[in-house]
Amino acid sequence: MKRRFPAGPDVEVAELLAELAEPVGEPLRVGDERIVDFLVAFARRLLAPAVARRYPELASLGFFLRRGEIAKVLASPERAGVLRFPRGTVFHVPPANVDTIFVYSWALSALAGNRNVVRISPRSAGAASAVVDALNEALATADPVVARTQVMVTYDRDDSVTAALSAACDLRVIWGGDRAVTEVRKHPLPPHARDVTFPDRASFAVLSVDGWATASAERRRDAVVGFYNDSYWFDQAACASPRALFWVGDVERAERGRGEFLALLGEVLADKGHVVEPAMAVQKRVSAYGVAADGHATSITFAGNAVTTLELTGAADVPREWLGAGTFPMATLASLAEFAPLVRRKDQTLSVFGFAQEELEDLARSLAGRGIDRIVPFGSALTFSPLWDGYDLLSEFTRLVTVAT
């Protein structure tokens, strides 16, 4: 295995596990200041202008790891006679297509006081490399306990390594598609251990026709910028990125709103200097024509290579698979209540614009937990939270001990 953090020579899995098992002086605690200080130093490097300009998604990660935000994550009411402790060793298997998601789950697990092993895919690059560089830079001023308890490695698909790390962990965190989760789960855990899984998910955006019509020009542009960030970061491959856009309200007014929305999106793409790689342009055309050939779309519009829209045959025909960055199936619904029957258990995030809080809470109640774990405003789909996919992650990463007298 190649050591990525702390940087060092290649290591065998047995050697790595032996290092993690060695006593490290005072054990880590939930909210350990040595880990907090390290994460804050790491966040400062992510927020440096040169890094944030090149990888804007890392700025969000940097804000998430500021001291004030960490304090909010760790804040929880104390319960008499209940003590919280780390779970032990946590093995993280993140995806390659969203190459910074591993930092969020690892950081929360580290804040919980756990020893952590993270497998970074050999296919990860770009932002993932920038993250690893920033981590190693921050290590220079960190307490030695950080380097002894937090490890990130890269190895090719190797069942023997994955099996050994699985057999040694107290909790395994698996991000990726259903197939990836199933493959990792073939490797047994110790009887006391368990998995936290993040399998295939689909997300959508819903926009109120009335809300759009009454919004100021500034608010409309802000909404489109937020939609751009939700969709084009990670090439629309993130589980929380919207795979389709639904308009709710009058059909004729929705048509006008769509035109205005797409024109603004074109302006934002131009302002951002967005470039579509040839392979992605081909991917989008193949996917869009495939949806139409299967009878799920009545028309396709290509606005250059950056934006592709499909008019769905019906709202129920919405595709959940990734179609390529900047590909947006659309449909118009008469009311928000019509969205509820479309929802499945695998649906995760609903990005919204122009609705009242009460309307959204009514929708959530009607769904009753059978799908959609997050309802957030445009621009917040990719904003990570300790509450993710229905999990309270800090709780998942800790154990509770009761002391009764």
KAJO-V160392 format. One record per residue. SS is DSSP state (H for helix, E for strand, L for the rest). D_LAST is the distance of its C-alpha to the last C-alpha in Angstrom with 1 decimal. Layout:
ss/d_last
SS/D_LAST
SS/D_LAST
This chain:
ss/d_last
L/48.5
E/49.6
E/47.1
E/47.1
E/44.2
L/44.0
L/47.7
L/48.9
L/50.8
L/50.3
L/47.5
L/46.8
H/43.7
H/42.6
H/43.1
H/41.1
H/38.1
H/38.3
H/38.3
H/35.2
H/33.4
L/34.2
L/31.6
L/32.1
L/30.5
L/27.5
L/26.2
L/26.6
L/23.8
L/23.7
L/26.3
L/27.5
H/30.2
H/32.5
H/32.7
H/33.0
H/35.9
H/37.6
H/37.5
H/38.8
H/41.7
H/42.4
H/42.5
H/45.1
H/47.4
H/47.2
L/48.1
L/51.1
H/54.2
H/56.0
H/53.1
H/52.2
H/55.9
H/56.3
L/53.0
H/51.9
H/49.0
H/47.5
H/47.5
H/45.0
H/42.8
H/43.3
H/42.2
H/39.1
L/38.1
L/38.7
H/36.0
H/35.6
H/35.3
H/32.8
H/30.6
H/30.9
H/29.9
H/26.8
L/25.7
L/22.9
L/20.4
L/17.0
L/14.2
L/10.8
L/8.4
E/11.7
E/13.9
E/17.5
E/19.7
E/23.3
L/24.4
L/26.7
E/30.5
E/32.1
E/35.7
E/37.6
E/40.9
L/42.5
L/45.9
L/49.1
L/50.6
L/48.0
L/47.9
L/45.2
H/42.5
H/40.9
H/40.1
H/37.8
H/35.6
H/35.7
H/34.9
H/31.8
H/30.6
H/31.3
H/29.4
L/26.4
L/26.8
L/28.5
E/31.4
E/34.2
E/37.5
E/39.9
E/43.1
L/45.8
L/48.7
L/52.0
L/53.5
L/51.4
L/53.5
L/54.3
H/51.1
H/49.0
H/51.1
H/50.7
H/46.9
H/46.9
H/49.4
H/47.2
H/44.1
H/46.0
H/47.4
H/44.0
H/42.9
H/45.2
H/43.0
L/39.6
L/37.0
H/37.9
H/34.6
H/36.0
H/38.9
H/36.8
H/34.3
E/36.5
E/39.6
E/42.2
E/44.9
E/47.9
L/49.2
L/51.6
L/50.4
L/49.3
H/47.3
H/46.5
H/44.9
H/43.0
H/41.9
H/40.7
H/38.7
H/37.2
H/36.2
H/34.4
L/32.4
L/29.0
E/30.4
E/34.0
E/35.5
E/38.9
E/41.3
L/44.7
L/46.7
H/45.9
H/48.0
H/46.3
H/42.8
H/44.1
H/45.7
H/42.6
H/40.5
L/42.8
L/41.1
L/37.9
L/34.5
L/31.9
L/30.0
L/26.8
L/28.9
E/30.4
E/33.1
E/33.3
E/36.9
E/39.4
L/42.5
L/45.7
L/45.4
E/48.0
E/48.0
E/50.5
E/51.7
E/52.6
E/54.9
E/55.8
H/59.6
H/59.3
H/56.8
H/59.1
H/62.2
H/60.7
L/59.1
L/60.9
H/62.7
H/60.2
H/57.2
H/59.0
H/59.6
H/56.0
H/55.0
H/57.5
H/56.3
H/52.8
H/54.1
H/55.9
H/52.8
H/50.8
H/53.7
H/55.5
H/52.8
H/52.2
H/55.4
H/53.6
L/51.8
L/48.2
L/46.2
L/45.8
L/49.5
E/51.4
E/53.6
E/55.5
E/56.2
E/56.3
E/58.1
E/57.1
L/59.9
L/63.6
H/65.4
H/68.3
H/66.2
H/63.9
H/67.0
H/67.8
H/64.3
H/64.2
H/67.4
H/66.1
H/62.7
H/64.5
H/67.0
H/64.2
H/62.4
H/65.7
H/65.9
H/62.4
H/63.1
H/66.3
H/64.5
H/61.9
L/64.6
L/63.0
L/64.8
L/64.7
L/65.4
H/68.1
H/65.9
H/63.5
H/66.5
H/67.7
H/64.2
H/64.0
H/67.5
H/66.8
H/63.5
H/65.0
H/68.0
H/65.9
H/63.9
H/67.2
H/68.8
L/65.9
L/66.8
L/63.8
E/65.7
E/69.0
E/69.7
E/68.8
E/69.4
E/69.4
E/69.4
L/70.4
L/67.9
L/64.9
E/64.3
E/64.8
E/64.2
E/64.5
E/65.1
E/63.0
L/64.8
L/61.8
H/58.3
H/56.9
H/58.9
L/56.8
L/56.4
L/53.0
L/54.3
L/55.1
L/58.8
L/59.3
L/58.5
L/59.9
E/60.5
E/59.5
E/60.1
E/60.4
E/60.5
E/60.6
E/58.3
L/59.1
L/55.6
L/52.1
H/51.2
H/53.7
H/51.6
H/48.7
L/50.5
L/51.4
L/47.8
L/46.4
L/43.0
L/44.2
E/45.1
E/42.9
E/44.1
E/46.3
E/48.1
E/49.5
E/52.0
L/53.1
L/50.6
L/48.5
H/44.7
H/44.7
H/47.1
H/44.9
H/41.8
H/43.8
H/44.9
H/41.4
H/40.3
H/43.4
H/42.5
L/39.0
L/37.7
L/40.5
L/41.9
L/42.1
L/38.8
E/40.2
E/42.7
E/43.9
E/47.1
L/50.0
L/49.4
L/45.6
L/45.7
L/45.1
L/42.6
L/39.5
L/36.1
L/32.6
E/32.9
E/35.6
L/36.9
L/34.0
E/31.4
E/28.8
H/29.7
H/27.0
H/24.4
H/26.6
L/26.7
E/22.9
E/19.9
E/16.5
E/13.4
E/10.0
L/6.8
L/3.8
L/0.0
